[in-house]
Amino acid sequence: MSTRPERVDDRRAEQRVRAIAGTALLLIAAGAGIFFADPLTAGALIGIVACLYLFRATVFSWPGAVVALVVVICLVPARRYTLPVSLPFAAEPYRIVIVLLLVIVVLALLLDPAFRWRRLEFGGPVGFFFATQLVSIAVNVPGLVDLGLAPNAVISLFSLLVICAVFVVARQIFRSRAIVRFTLMVTVGCGALVGALASVERVTRQNWFLDFFSALPLQRLSEEDSLFVKEGTARAFASAQHPIALAVFLCLLIPLGIYLARHANWPRNPVSREFFWMGCTMLIGLGMVSAVSRTAFVSLAVMLVIAILLRPRLLPKVALYGAVAVCAALLVSARNVLAMITELLDPQALIESQMTSPGWTGSGRLADLGPSLEEAAARPFTGSGLGSRVTMGEGANAFILDNQYLSTLLESGALGVLGMLVLLLVPAVRLALFSRWPAERIGGVAPDERRDLAAAVAVSISGYVVALLFFDGFSFIQTLLTFFLLLAAGSWALAGERLPRWEERRARRVLEREVEPV
C-alpha cells in the first residue's frame, strides 16, 4: 500500500512529465510555424491554444460553449471574415463554432448518461420550414443545373442547415434555469457592447469590430465599402452586414434586457439589478438609433404594443424608461430621429419614396412588388429553387428586394412562404399564450420566470416578423442566428427542465423495474 508522501511524489513526477511534454510540443509547433507557415498565423494559433489550456476548466464547459456561441453571433463581423483554409465553402467563424458545438453535443448524448436529450418544443416548425426549402430545390433541379446554380443551391441548403442547428445545439445546452439566464446575460451584455461601439462609430466613422478582426490572421471575405451614408449622415453597422441588420439585431435584444432587469441573478440587489440591465438596454437602443433605420422603429412600435398586451403592468415603467430613451436618442442624433418620425407620420411621402427607380438597382420596395409578383406567377408553388437568386458578386442575376417574404416567394414559392409563416408565427403565438397561463397550470421550476421569458421571446419574434417585410432578413446571418437562439430560449421556457415524453416513459419503466420485488 502506497503512503501519502509517495502519492505526492508520483503526482509531482506526473506534472513534471506533462510540463516537459507540453514544452516540447510548443517548441515543435513554433518551429513548424516558422519554417512552414506564416509566423503571424502560427503565433496566433499557439497563443489561442495556450489560453485554452490555461482556462480549460472554464472554456471546456457548457457555459464556455454558450459564450463561444454568443460571441461569434454578436461580436464577429458577419460575412466579413473566414479562416485561411481551403474548403468548398467559406469557413466563416460562426459555421466552424456551430459545427464543433454540434459534434460536442452529439458526443455528449452518446457517451454521457447524464446528458439526456431535451424537448424541442419548436422542432416541428423548424423541420417544416427546412423541408419546404429542400422541396424547392428538389423540384427545380433541372433548371438549377441548366443555369449552373446547382452548387449555389447546395451551399445555400448547407448554410441553412448549419443555421438551424443553432436551435438544436442551444436547446440541448439549455438544461437548467442557470444556464439559460447566463446565456441571456452574456447575449444582452454583448448587445450593449455592440450598441455602445455603434454609437461611437456613428460619430467617429471608425468601426472597432473591423479594426480588431483585421488584425487577426483571418482572410477578409468582403472588401465592399464599410461606410454607409443616408442623406448625408453616416450610419453605423458595427458587427452586422448592414445598418438595417444592425438595427433589427439590437431591436431583438431589447425585450431580453427588460426581462433580465427583473430575473437576472446579478446584481443581487433588485434596484441595482434593474438599473444595470436597463442601462444595458439603453445602450442597445442607442446603437439601434445609430444605425438610422426606419425598419427598426416600425418593429419596435409593434413590439411595444405586443408587450403591453401581454404585460399591461409594464406600462408605467415603459413610459418612464421610454422617455429617458427618447431623450438619449435625441442627444445622439436629433436630426435623424425627428426625420424618421416625420417620415413615418407622412404615409403618402413614405409610399412615394418606396416607388422610386423601378427596374433598377436600389429601387424602392413597392416598386419591386409588382414585377416580383408577375415573376412569381410563373412558378407559384415551389419558386425557382433555394439559392437561385444571386444578388451580389459577378454572378448576380437578381435585385435585392428588401422583403424576405417576397424573396422567399420567388425562390421557394408559396410553399416556402408557408414554411416561413409556420416557423415565425407558431412559436410566437404559443409563447404569447403560455405567458398568460396561471403559474399553477405551468408547474415545474420557476413558472413566473418562464412566463416572463416566454413573453420576452414572443415580443422579440413579433418584431422580427414585421422587420422581414422591410429587409432580406435571411441573408443577414446575425439576425437569423439570433432568432434561432431566441427560439431555443423560448423552447426552454415552455418545457422547463422536463425530458421528452419518450425519455420520461423510459425513466418511469426503469424506476418500476428497480422497485419490483425479486
N, C-alpha and C positions, 0 to 999 in steps of 0.2 A: 504494500500500500504506500502510495507516494505521500510525502509530508507537504505541509503548506509551503516551506521555503523552496522545495523542489518544483512545485507548481508555478511559483513566481518566476523561478529561473527559466522554466520552459516557456512561459509567456513572453519573457524578455527576449529569449532566443528567437521565438517566432516573430516578434516585432522587428528584431534586427534583420532577419531574413527578408521580411516584407519591405523594409526600408532599402536594403541593398537591391532587391529585385525591382522596386519602383524606380530607383535612381538609374539603374541600368536601362530600363525601358524608356525612361525620359531622355537619356543620352542618345539612345538608338533613334528615337523619334526625332530629336533635334538634328542629329546628323543626317538622317534621311531627308528632313525638310530642307536643310542647307544645300545638299547635293542634288536632290531630285525634284524639288518643288519650290514654289515661291516662298521665300523666307517669311514674308509677312503673313501669308495664309497659314504656314506651318506654325509660326509663333502664336497666332490667334487660336488655332486649334489646341495647341498644347496648353495655353492659358485657360481655355474653356474646360479641358479635361481636368486640369489641376483644381480649378474651382469646384467642378462637380465632385471630385474626390474629397476635397476639404469639407464640403457641405452636403455630403452624400446622405446623411440621415434626414435632412430636410428636403433635398431635391428628389430623392428616390422614395417618395411617399405620395399618397393620394392628394394631399394639399399641394405638394410640389407639382404634381401633374396638372392640377387646376390652375396654378399660377402660370405655368408654361402655356396652357391653352388660352387663358385670358390675355396674357401679354402679347402673344402672337396675333390675336384678333384685334386688340385695341391699339397697340403701340407700333407694330411693324407696318410700315407703309404698304398698303395693299397694291398688288400688281405692279410693284416697282422694282423688287429685287428677287434674285434667285441664287441658289447655291451654285458655285462654279463647277458643276459637274455636267456631264453629257448624258441626257436622258431623252426619251421620246417626247416628254412634256417638260414644261418649266418646273424646276424643283423649288417652288416658292416655299418659304418657311412655314406657312400655315399648312400646306399639304404634308410636308415632312412630319411636323409635330402631330397632326391628326392621325396619320397612318401609324406612327410609332405608338401613340396612345391607344389606338385600336388594337394593335398587336398585343400591347401590355394587358389590356382589359380581357382579351380573348384568352391569353395565357393564364391570367388570374382565375378566370372562370373554369379553366380546365384543370389547374393544378392546386388551387387553394379552396379547400372545402368550405371555408368560412365566407368566401366571396361568392355570393349567390346572385343569380340573375334577378334584376329588378324590373318592376312593371313598367312597360312603355304605354302610358295612357294614350298617347297620340301616335302610336306606331301605325295604326290604320290609315289616318290621313297622310302621314309621311310616305308610307308604302304606296298608297293610291296615287299620290302626286308623281312619285318616281316612275310608277308603272305607265302613267299617261305619256311621260316623256320618252320612255322606252318604246311604246307603241308608235309614237310619231316617227321614230327612226325606222322601226321595222317596216312600216307601211311605205315609207319613202326611200327605201334602199336603192332602187334603180335610179331614181332621179339624183340622189346624192352622189352615187358613183359616177354618173354621166357628167356631172358638174365638177367632179374632183373634190367634193366636200365630205366624202365619207370619213377621212381621217379627222376632220374637224368635228364631225358628229360624235365619233368615238371619244375624242378628247373631252368634248363638252359633257358627254354622259359620265365619263370617269370623274371629271371635276365635280359634277353634281352629286355623284355617289359619295365622294370624299366630304363634301359639304354636309350632306345629310347625315354622314357618320358622326358629326359633332353631336347631334341629338342623342344617338345611341351611346357614345362614349361618355358624354356628360351625365346622362341619366344613370349609367352604371356606377359612375363615381359618386353621384349624389345618394349616398347611403344613409345619411343622417342629417338632422337639422343643423348640426355644427358645420358640416362640410358645405351645405347649401348656403348658409349665412356667410361663411368665409369666402365662397366664390363670389357672391353678390357684393361683398365688401371690397374685394380686390377689383371687381369689374367697375364699380362706381368710383373707386379711387383712381383707377386708370383713366376713366372718363373725365374725372376732374382735372387730371394732369393734361389730357388732350385738350380740354376746354381752355385751361389757363394758357397753354402754349399756342393755341389757335388765336387767342385774344392778342398775345404778343406778336404773332405772325402778321395779323391784320395791320398792326401799326408799323412794325419794322420790315415787313415783307421778307422775313427770313424764316424758313421752315426748319425748325430744330430737328425734326424727325429725319428729313432727308440728309441734313448735315451729319447727323450721328451715324446713320446706317451707311452713308457713303464712305465713312472712314473705316468700315469693317470690310473684310475680304469677301464681299458679295458682288455678284455681277448685276449691273444695272439692267433691268428688263425694259424699262420705258424711258426714253430720252426726251419725251414731249415737254413742252414749256410748263414750268411749275408755277407760273404766275397767272392767276385768274383775276380778271378785272371786269366789273359790271358797272356801267355808267360812270366810269372814272374812279371807281372805288375798288381797292384790292380786296379780294375775297380769300379768306383762309381756307385751307383744306387739310392741314396738319397730316395725320397718318392715313387719311382717306384718299380715294382716287379723284374726287371732285368735291367742290364746296357743297353741292346738294347732298351728296352721300355723307359728308361730314355732319351736316345739319341733321339729317334723318338719324344717323347713328347716335348722336348725342341726345336727340329727342327721345329715342327708345329707352335711354337710361334714366330719364328724369323720374318716372314712377318708382324705379328701384331705389333712388336716393330718398324719396319720401317714405318708402317702406322701411328703409334702414333707420330713418330718424326715430322710428318707434321700436323696431325689433332688433337692431344690431346689438351685439353683446359688448361692444366697445364704442365709446367710453361708457363706463359703468353708470355714472350719474345721468339720470334721464334728461336733465336740462342741457348738460354738456353734449350728450349724445345727439339731441335734436339740433343744437346749433352747429355741431361739427358736420353732420350729414346734410343738413340743409345748406350749409356753406359749400360743401362739395357739389350739391345740386345747383347752386347759384353759379359756380364755375362752369359746370356743364352747360347751363343756359347761356352764359356769356360766350362760350365757344360756339354755340348754335347761332347766336346773333352775328358773330364774326364771320360766319360763312355767307351771310347776306342771301338767304334763301326763303322765298315765299312758301315753298313746299313745306318746310318745317313749321312755319307759323300756322298754316292750314291744319296740318296734322296735330299740332299742339292744341289748337282750338277744339278739335274733335275729341282728343284725349281728355281735355278738361271737362267737357260735357259728360263723357262716359264716366269719368272719375266721380263727379258729383252725383250722378245717378246711382252708382254703386256704393258710394260712401258720402251721404249728404252731410255727415258731421264734419267733414273736412272743409266745408265752405268757408268758415271764418278764418282758418289758417291759410287756405288757398288765397283768400283776399289779402291777408296781411303779407305773406311772402310774395304774392304776385305783385303787390305794389312796390315792394323792395326790388324785385327783379326788373320791373319796368323802369324804375329809376336808374338801376345799374346799366340796363341796356341803352338808355338814353345817354348816359355818360360815355359808354363805349362808342356808340355810333348813332347819334340822334338823327342825323340826316337820313341815313338808310332805313332806320326803324320807322320813322314818320313816312318816308316814301313808300315803304312796303304796306303800311297800314292804309295809306291813301289809295294805293292801287287796289287793295283787296276790298275797299269800300266803294269802288267805282267799277261795277261789273261790266259796263259797256266798254270802257277803256281796256279792261283786262282781257275781254274777249277779242277785241281788235288786235291787241298785242300778240295773241296766240294764233292769229290768222296770217301772219307775215310770211313772205318768201315761200309760197307753196312749190314743192318740187325741187327745192334747193337745200343744200346743207345748212343747218341752223334754222330751218323753217319752224313756225310755231306749232304747238301741239295740236290745235284744232285744224290747222292747215293740212296736217298729215292724216287726219282721221278719215276723210272721205276716200282718198286714194288707197289707204290701207285696207279699208273695208271692201273696196272693189277687188283688191288683190286677194283678200281672204276668201271672197266668194268663190274663187276658182278651186280652192281646197278647203271647204268649210269645216270638216270634221277632224282631220289629222294634220292640217297645215303642210308645210314644205319640209318638216323634219327638224328636230333639235340640232342646232349648230349650222343650219343652212343660211342664216342671216349673219353676214360678217360686216361689221360697221367700222372696223379700224384696220389699218395696215394696207399693204399693197393689194391684197385680195378682197378689199371691201366691195360689197355688192348691194348694200342697203344703207339707208339713213338711220340715225339714232332717233327713235320716236318719242323718247321721254314719257313712255307709258308702258309699264310692264305687262299689263293685261293685253294691250294691243300687240306688243311684240310676241307674247305667248300665243295669241290667236293666229298670227302669221306663221310661226314656227311649228306649233303643236295643235293648232285648230281649236275647235270648241271643246274637244276632249281635254286638251291641255289647260284651257281656262277653267273648266270644271275641276280639274285636279288642283289648280291654284286656289280656287274658292274653298274647296274642301280642306286644303292644307291650312288656310288662313282663318276661315270663319268657324269651323268646327271647334278648334281649341279655344278661340276667343269666346264663343258662346258657352261652352262647357265651363270654362274658368269663371266667366261672369256669373253664371247660375250658381256655381259652387260657392262663390264668395258671398252669396246671400243666404246660404244654408245656416241654420242654427248650430251652435257648437255641439249640442247633444247629438245631432244627426251625424256629424262628422266623426266624432270619437277619435281614438288613437292619440298620437303625440301632437301637442301644440296646435289644437284646432283653430284658435284665433289667429295665430301667426300664419297658418296655412291659408286661411281665408283671405287675409290681407295680401299675402304673396300672390294668390290666385287673382285678386283684384288688380294688383300692380301689373302682372303679366298680361292680363286681359286688356288693360288700358294701353300698354305698350303695343300689343298686337293690333289693336284698333287703329292706332296712329300709323302703323306700318301699312295696313290695308288701304288707308287713304293716300299715303305717300306714294304708293305704287301706281297711282293714277297719274302722277306727275314726273316720274323718273323711272329709268330701266333698273329697278332695284336688284334684280337677279344678276345683273352684270357688275354690280358694285359689291364685291365679295364681303367687305367688312360688315355691311348691314345684314346680309343674308346669314353670315356666320353668327352674328349677334341674335338674329331671330331664332335660330335653332338652339342656341344656348338658353334663351328665354323659354323656349318650348320644353327643354329638359327641366328647368326650374319649375315650370307650370305642371309638368308631369309629376314631379315630387310632391307639389302642393296637393294634388288630387289623391295620390296614392299613399302619401306619408312614407312610413318605413315598412309597409306591408310587402310581402313577396307576391309574385304572380299566383293565380289560383292553383295552377298545377303544382307549383312549389309548395303551397300551403297544404294541398292534399297529400303530397308525398311526405311532408314533415309530420302530418297527422297520422299517416299509416305507420311511419317509423315509430312514433310515440306509442301507438296502440300495440305494436309488436313487443315493445320494451316492457309494457305493463301487463302483458298476457301471462298468466301463470304457466309454469313449465310442467 
